[in-house]
């Protein structure tokens, strides 16, 4: 094939084999904007409960609808776009979220709120696998760092929920959600730019793929090993997501009950966990590039265990410090599990990112319901002591293939 037939690379590529940092930071910012829109919904619960008289069951249905639509649809979207990449699905997805937020601001009834939330969940489901694909394509040889930049945007957006509640929703009420149409519109503009880069990159990749010989299919034994590794990754995501759900959804109640705190003060504990989790998400990628993805996954869970076991038995100041430590260590594997799954099945980037990230959302949603039922049955303190053992599941990472083995599989 002549070099003339390969599309010319735009200036933003710098070196095609290198890391495209401007694209990574823009997609990371869009992830922050997308997930801050999602965080509006649970942040609005006290407002909706008061203004519309919604029951806790109705609030639970809203949260469940959001998380299940956004999580279940992610691998579906990823599977489809692996076969037919759709660069402009990114701005279309955020447009759906923008319409959902607009509906949320003016919703007169529970059904209208539920429909608005479904639009937001659908937008998020479209954005996440395609956003992760963009990060993978822009990563060069620094996939851990690239995925960290992308994922830390989302974690930072989620951590904004307490700030959103205090600065916007408390003074403005339900109508305050209207401000997030501006956030969504800004994200749409950025994503149009990303989609143009994505389209050009796809053209280059297709041309390069035609120039390479076709790779033979993997053997059945290798496929079985990949399947087993994916099952282990799913168990690890289960443990991490359920523990994170226990802290973010119920630790405030535990702190109020045990330390006699106000609602406002208890939010500081959740904010600390979420913010330090965002820091851990960012650090995990570069650490994985340096020390290996399997090692980071293993350490991120097992090194958390002493802190989670201590947490239910210490005072208010020590618990704040422990929550920060747990957040930074536990969440250091968040982006790394995504990259590990992508490298297990390199031809299914969207499917694997949709499966791992979507699974984290879905597990969190199911965990919220299940943990709530366990708290009602066994009590808050007993449940918090019990969930402290969840990171022990990290020991399963010993069974994961090493990074060197992954590389060998990709070359077969």
PyMOL commands that set and color helices and strands:
alter all, ss='L'
color gray80, all
select helices_A, chain A and resi 3-5+11-13+21-43+45-51+56-83+89-106+110-137+143-159+161-211+220-259+263-291+293-302+305-311+316-344+349-378+380-387+390-399+403-411
alter helices_A, ss='H'
color red, helices_A
deselect
rebuild
show_as cartoon
